[in-house]
């Protein structure tokens, strides 16, 4: 089990998530270099994708990030408490009644509708200052953002645009994880067409995948998220990012099963030979997705005890998973030993491919009873 200069592992820890801050910083530096002259921000919403907002914010800011994106006002307040000078954008935008809190913490809402723009402009006018905000325009995501018709209305009202300070004009790519998808270029062209209708403003379009689509997608600022944490930018492509997270869990018990014995709920796994089964203290309550469950040893997820691969077998339950440790020496596979169930050898993307989902979901689901430690490279 890795040590940490920030915290130690308590004796009652069932599972431990190790977060490599050096790898995180290296990933940000890679994106920063790849984005050329565009500023590289950091997206740390959802508690920094489940890895710890304050720790991740500290690391990114230390590496050089000057702009942070969060989803909620609560997240923004947490960042502001540790980073007085950083620029913070709130992707939720302007919630009703949240104006004073945004201004008081020097936060920039991402305005996604004409109603929000009007409200922010009115507050700016009443206070006698041009308050900062981003304007989010929709180029085909149909989720958040001003649709083209509202952009036209905004463009026609020059006084409204002058009442507040638009520091960023942004949109969001729907298919950036598929570099060949024609929607990427269609959104870029629409973004350019809509931008031309508005006063010159710094622009941002690229999310994680968008940062690798080419310089024409970079504009003035890129907004990487999942790639910072070691996830892949493109489906089905080699991942150039450094590995950031390792999840290890303790063995609670090892038992011998005879050929024909079944393991776990539903008796879905049947031993095809005499088998040693380790019961591991990690389940879907900890974020290890139930969809990772498999009926045989050959197609499911694989953990590791030292150099030895151990297939995860049977159903994932709330608190437990089971692994075939027949090929592992008893000196290594025993009560209290640690099993790596997520790491450099079985990555976030490996697990989520098997579960039919994405790395974002797995990382953000890792539960609070999973103890977190922060390491820095080989420390």
N, C-alpha and C positions, 0 to 999 in steps of 0.2 A: 504494500500500500504506500503510495507516494506521501511524502511529508510536505508541509506547507509552512512558509514563513509568516503566514497570516493567522492560521488556526491549526489546531490538531484534530485528529479524528477521535471522537468520544467512544468509549468502550461499548456503548449500546447502539452504535451506528449500524443499521442494517445494510444500507447502500450509500455509496459515496460518489459524488460527481466531482471529478477533478477538472478544473478549467485553467488552461494554459494561456496566461495573459501575454506571454512573449509571442505565441503563435497568433493570437488575436491582433496584436500590434503589427506583426509581420503581414498579416492579411490586409489590414488597412493600408499599410505602406505599399503593398502590391497594387491595390486599387488606385491609390493616390498617384502612383507612377503611371499606371495604365491610362488614367483619365487626362493626362497631358496638362494643359493649362487650366482645366476646370477644377474648381475646389472639390475636395472629397469630404463629404459630411459623414455622419454615422447615424444609423437608425437603431435605436435602442428601446423601441416600444415593447410592451408585454414583458416588463422586467428584463429587458435586454435578451429577448427570446428565451426567457427562463433561466438565464445564467447569472442574474444579479445586477440590477441597474447601476447602483453606485460604483461597484468595482469595475464594471465594463466602461462606464463613463470616465472614470479616473484614467484607465489605461488608454482609451482612445484620445482623450484630451492631452495626455502626456506625450503621445506619439505625434500630435500635431493637429488633430481635428478641432476646428473652430466653430462648427455648426452641428447641432444635434437635433434629430427628429424623434418625437415621442407621439403616442396616440392620445393620451389623456392629460387633463390638467393636473391630476395627482402625480403622474409620472414627471411632468414638467417641474412641479414644485420640488420634487426630490432631486432632480438634476440641478436646479438653481441653488439648492442648499449647499451643494458641494462645488459648484462651478459658477461663481458670480459673473464672470466675464463672457461666458460662451453664449452664442446665439442659439435660441431654442424655439423650434417650430412645433406647434401642436396640431396634429393631423385631424383631430376631431373638429377643429374649427372653432367657431364662436357658439358655445352652448348658451341658451337663454339664461340670463342672470350671471354669466361668468365674466363679464367685461372688467369689473373692478379687480378680480383676482388675476386676470391676464396682465393688466396694466401694472398692478402692484408687484408682480414678480418679473416684470420686463419680458413677457412672453409674446410670441408672434403667432396668432392663429392663422391657419390655412383656410381662408374664406372660400366656401364652396357653393355659394348661392348669392343671388342678388340681394336677398333679404339680409344675409350676413354682411355683405358689402355695405349696404345702406346703414345698417346698425353701427358698424365700425366707423363709417364716415361721420355719422351723426355724433358719436361719442367724441371723435377727434375734433369736430367743429366745436362742440360744447366745451371741451377742455382747452381749446386754443392751441392744439399741437397736432402735428401729423403723425399719428401712431403707426407703428410698423406692423405689416402683415404680409403674408403671401396670398396670392389669388390662384386658386386651383381651378383649371378649366378641364372639361371632359372632352377627350378625343376618341372615345369609343369604348371606354370601360363601363359606362352606364352604372356608376356606383356613386362616387362623390365628384363634385366639380360642376362649374357652370357649363351648361350645354351651349352649342354655338349660337343659338338664338339669344341667350342671355349675354353672351360675349358681345353680340351686336348692340344690345341695349346699353351695356356698360361703355362700349366704345363711343356711343352717341352722346354720352353725358360727360363731357370733359370736366365739368365742375366737380362731379362726384369723384372722379379719379384723382383730382387734386386735393381732396379733403384729407386723405390719409396717404401714407408712404408705402407704396407697394414695393417691397424689397425683393420679391421673387415671384415669377410667373411659372407655375408648375403644372404638369400633367403626369399621368401614370400609365405605363405600358401594361397591356393585358396579357401578352404572349411572349415576354422577353426571355422566358426559359426555353423557347424554341426559336433559334436564330434564323431558321428558314421560313418562319411564318410571315406571310405578306402583310399581316396586320401591323407588324412593327413599323414597316416603312409607311403604311397608310396613316398610322397615328402620328408619325413624325411629320409627314407632309401637312396634315391637318393642324398640328401644333404650330408649324411655321405660318400657315395661312391665318390662323387666329391671332398669333402674336403680332402680325403686321397691322392688325386693326387697332392695336393698343399702343400706348406710348412705350418707347424703348425701356425694357426692364430686364434684369438678370433672369435667366431661364433655367429650368431643370426638368428633365424628362426621364433620365436613366435611373432605374432601380438596379438590383444586383445583376441581373442578366443584361440589362441595357448598357452597363459599363463595358461589356465585352462585345457589343454590337458594332463598334467603330466610333471614331471621333465625331461623326455627324450626329450622334446621339448624346454627346457629352454636354454641350452648351456651356453654361457657366458653373454648374454644380451637379455632382452625381450623388445618389442617395443609396449606397450599398447597405444591405441588411444581412440576409442569410449567409452570404459569402464571408462576411466578417467572422462568423462563428464556425467556419469550416464546411458549410453546405455548398453544394454545387450550384453554379449559375445556370447551366444548360442540362436538360434531361438527356441522358444517353451519351454524354461526353465525359472525357477525362477531367477530373476536378483538379485544377492547379493550386487550390488553396491549402494552407496548412491545417492539419488536424488540431482542434481546440479542446474537445471534450472527451473525457473517458469516464464511463460509469462502471463501477465495480460493486458487487454485492456479496454478502457472506453466505457460505454454505451452512445451513441449519442442521442438516442430517444427510447421511449417506446410507443407502440400503441396497441389499442384493435382491434382485428380482429374477424369477425363473422365466424360461422361455414360455411365452403365452400370457404372462402377467400383463395387466393393463396399468396405465399410469394416468392419474389426473381425472378431472371432471369429464363425464361422458364416455369414459373408457376409450377415448379416440386413439390413443397410442398403445400398441400391443408389442411387447418385446419379442423380437424374432430370434433371440438367443439369450443365454444368461447375461444379465446386464446389471451394472452398478449405476444407480440413479442418485444424483445429488439434488436435494431440495434447496433452492436458493431464495434468499429473502428479498425478493423484488417482484412486483406484480403490476397490474394495471392501475392500482391506486398510487403507485410511484411513477406512473407515466410510461411503463413498458407495455406497449399497445397489445390488447387482446388479439387483434388481428394478426399478430406475429405467430400465433399458435399454429403448429403443424402436426400431421399424423404420423410422420416418419422421420428418420434420421437424415435423409438425404436432401430435402428441399427446404428445410427451415433455417432459422438463424443459428449462428454458431458463436459460442462464447469461448473464452480461453482461460486456462489455468497455467500460468507460465507459458511455455511454448506449445502446450497441448491444446488442440481444438476440442471443444465439447459441444455437440449438437444440443440445441434446446428442443425438447420433445414434449408432446402433450399440450394441453391447453394452458395458456397464461391465465392465472386466477388473480383475485384481488391483491393478495399479498405475496404470492409465491410463483416461481417457475421451476421447472425440473429439467435437468440436463443429464445426458448419457456420459458418464465419466469412466466407462469401462477401461479405456485405454490410458488412463492417467494413473501414475503411481500413487499408492495409498498415502505416502508421505506428503503428497501435494493436495490430494482431494480428500479433505477431512472436515469435520465440524469446525467452523470458525475460519476456514480458508476463504480467500477472496477469489471471485470469478469475474473476469472482465467481460461484461455483456454488451458493451458499446465502447468503441475505441478506434485506433488506427487500423486494426485488422478487420473489425466488423463496424463499419461506419454508420453514421446517422442515415445516410442515403441507402446503404445496404439494407438496414432494418425497415425503412419506410417503403422501399421497393417491394419487399416481401409482404408488407402490410397493406399495400395499395394506397398509400398516402404520401405525404411530403415531409421533409425534414423540419419545416416550420412547426408542424403539429406535434411531432415527437418532442422537440426541444421545449416548447412552451407548455407541454403537459407534464414535464418532469416535476414531481410533487415536492412540497416543502419538507416532507419527512426524509427525502433524499438529502443527506448532509453534503454541503458544498465546501470544497477547499480550493484555494487559488494558488497555483504554482507559476513559476516564471522560468520557462525553459526546462532545464534539467534539475532545478533546485528541488 
